[in-house]
Amino acid sequence: MNSLAIVLALAAALSWALTQTIAKTGLQRLDLVSYLFIRPLFALLFILPYGLFTSGFHFPSPELVGIAIFGGFTDAFAGTSLYMFAIKKSSAHKAASLANTAPFWGVVTAVLLLGERPKLTTFIAAILVALGAYFLVTRKGTNSVDYSFWEPLAALGTGLLWGFAETVPAKYCLTHGMTPITYQLILVSTAAVSWGSVAGLRSKNHRLQYPWRGLRIALFTSFTGFFLGWILWLSGLKLALASQLAPIRGGAMTLFAFILSILLIHERPSKHSFIGMLLILCGVFIVSILG
């Protein structure tokens, strides 16, 4: 595999893992809708100048634009809303580990939707991921979950949506003539319009507030998540197959997010959480590399 593509995927994983972890603090200082609405607007401040001063923006066909919009809505609106719900209600390391099963769910959706033939490794990985999820959401020495059913389900749903959106529509658009920065512009613009609509409806009954402490975090995560992370990932996709880069991105994000949640926001994962993270990591690598 192209060594530069590997470096780009690892760098994207670190950037996105940092975004996932810091989001926990951002949601403590801004309400969910305000945080998710302001981030794509901030990101456009980086993307527009970058695109204009580099390769520019090119829109090959309405079909590709539509696919990019669908990918942006799935990833930046539907997937992100599920993740933010999960991380607001649970610990960052658990939500991130479950959401970062994205490469696994990419394989599953390929089998179910594209008719690809499943292999034994797929089922082995499914068992590992299921066991990992169990260890992540159970208390030590008990069989009860330490937060409600909906939070881990939302995090797993995030992984499914992200796994699909970050590979299938993105790779399709790139291989059919769309530049990475153009895809990124459409994705972020879709997020801005989607969350702007939600913010507009919410503001009718609830006044949206933007304290400076929250805005600083939103600005930082818009740079690392919407701008830098996507530039690195899409640049890597131009150099290698999505199926080759997905396990690197997914596994590295799980590991980075787990470590950063301990170092930056001082979470204390249990032994069960460590076991769960390792099992999910193994499942993602097995299904992506051997599957």
N, C-alpha and C positions, 0 to 999 in steps of 0.2 A: 504494500500500500504506500501511497505517497506520504513521505515523512512530514512534509509541510501540512498536509491535510490532518494528520494526527495531532500536530502541535496546535493547529487552529481549533480542532474539536475540543482538546483539553482546555485551551484558553477560554473557549465559549462556555464549557462546563463550569469552570471556576467563576466566570462572570455571572452566569445564571444562578449558581449556588449561592453566591454572595447576595444577589438580589432576593432570592427566596428567604434567606435567613434574616436580612435586614428588614424585610417586609413585616415581620412580627412587631418590630419597634414602630414602624410607620403606622400600623393599624392601631397602635396604642395612642397615637397623637392625632390621627385623622380618622373620621368615620370612613367606612368601607367605600361608599360611593364617591366621596370626595377624593380619596386616595387613588382610586382606579380611573377617575375622570381626568385628573390633573397630570398623571404620569405620561400618557401618550401625547398630550399637548407639549409637555417639556421635551419629550423625545423628538418631536418635529423640529425643535430649535437646533438639535444636533444633526438630524438626518438631512434637512433641506440644504443647509450650507455645504455639508459633506458631498451630497450628490451633485450639486451645482458646480462645485470646484473640482470634481473628479470626472467620472464617466458620464454624468448627466442622467436624466430619467428617460427611459424608452418604454413605450407601451405597444408591444408587437401586435396584439389583437384583442378585441372585446372578450373573446373566450378566455384568454389567459388572465385578463383583468378580473373576470368573474371568478375564476378558480383561485386567484390570489385573495380576493375579497372573502371567499368562502374559507380559505385557510386562515386568514386573519381573524375572522369571526370565531371560528372553532378554537383557535389557539388563544388569542388575546382577549376574547370576551367570555365565551362559554367555559373554556378550560381555566382561565385565570379567576373567574368568579367562583368556581368550585374550590380552587386552591385557597383563595383568600378566606372563604368561609371556613375551610378546614383549619388553616393556620391561626385564624382568629380564635377558634374554639379549642385548639389543642396545642401541643408543643411543636416547635419548628422542626426538630429533628424527626419526629414521627410523620408529620404531614409531608415533609420533603422526601423522606424515604419512600413513602407510599406513592407519591406523585411521580417520583423518578423511576417508576416501573414502566415509563413511557416506551422504551425500546421493546419490552416484552409485549405490550399491548399492540405495538405496531405489527409484530409477527401474527398475533391472534387475529387482528382485523384483516390482515392479508389472507389468512386461511379462510375466514368466514365470508369476506366480501369479494375477494378476488379469485377464490377457488384454488388457492395454492395447496399442495398436498402436505398435510402435517407430518412431522417426524416424531420419533420416540423422544428426542431431546426436547421437543416442545412440551410434551406432557411432564417430563421430569422437571423442566423449568417451572411449569405451572404449579407443581407440588411445592417446589422451593419458595416460590413467590407467596403462595397461600400460607405456608408455614411462617414465612417472614412477617407477613401481615398479622398473623395471630400473635407472634411474640411482641410485635410493636404495640399492639393495642390491649395487651393483658397485663395485669399487675403481677408482680413477682409472688409466686406461691398461691395464686388464685386462678380461677377460671373466668373471672369477670373482667370486662373491659374497663379501662380507666377514663374513658369518655364515651359519649353516646354513639350509637350505631351510625348516625348520619355523618359524623366528621370523617371517620376512616373511609366510608363509602364515597364521600365527596373527594377525598384525596386520591383514591383509586380511579374515580371517574376523571380526575384531572390527568392522571397518567395515560388513560385511554385516549383522551382528546388530544393531548400534547403529542403522544406517540404517533398518531395519525397525521396531525396538522404539520408537524415539524419535518416530516419526511415526504409524504405523498404529494400534496399540492406544491410544496416548495421545490422539490426535485423536478416535478413535471414542468413547472414554469421555467426553471433555470435551463432545462434541457431543450426547451422550445423557444429560446431566444430572449427571455426576460433577464435583465441584469439583476444581480443581488440587491443593489440599492433601490431599484424600482420596486421589487417585491417587498422590500422592507418598508418603503414609503406607503404602499397600499395596505400592508398589514397594520401599521401604526395608525394610519388614517381611519381604517375600519374600526380599530379599537377606540379612537377618539370620538367617532360618530356614534358608535354603539353606547359607550359609557356616557357620552354627552346627552343622549336621549334619556338614559336612566336618571342622570343628574337633573335634567329638566323636569321630569315627572316628580322626582323626589322633592325638589325645591318648592313645589306647590304647597306641601304640607310641612316640610322640615327645612329650615334655613341651613344651607351648607356653609361651613366655616373652614377657613384655611389658616391655621396658626403657623407662624414661621418655622417652628421646630418640626412640624409635620411636613411642611413644604420642602425643607432641606433634604429630608429623607426621600421624599417623592422625587426630587430632582436627581439625587444620587442614584436611586434604583431605576429611574428612567434611562439614565446614561448606561449603567451596567447591564440592564435587562433588555430594553427595547433597542438601544443603539449599539453598544459594543458587542454584546452577546450575539445578536443576530448578524452583525457584520462578519464576525469570526465564523459563525456556524455556516452561513450561506457561502462564504468564501471557501470553506472546507468542502462543502457539497459540490462545488464546481470542480474539485480536484479528485474526488473519490466517490464510490457508491454510497448511497444512504445506508444500506444494510451493513456496510463495513464501519461507518462512523457512528451509527446509532449506539452500539454497545459501549464504545469509548465515551461518548457523551453521557449516556445514562448512568453507567457505572461510576464515572468520575464525579458526576453531579451528586450522586448518593453519598459518596465518600466525602466530598468537599462540604456539602451541606451539613452532614453529621458533625464534622470537625469544627466548622465555623459556628454552629449553634452552641458548641461548648465554649469556644474561645471568645466569641463576640457577645453573646447574650447570656452566657453562663448557665445554660441548661445542664442538668445532671442526668444523663440517660442511665437507665437501669441496665443490669446484665441482660435482661430480656430484650431491651432495645438494641444492644450491641449484636446479640444473636440474630434478631430480626433483620437488622441492616445487612449483616453478612450473608444471610440466606437470600435476601432479595438481590443483593449484588451478584451472588453466584447464579441465580436464576436468570438474571438479565444477560450475563455473559454467555451462559450456556445456550440459551435460545437464540441469541443474536449471532454468535460465532459458529456454533456447531449446527444450529438449526437452519 
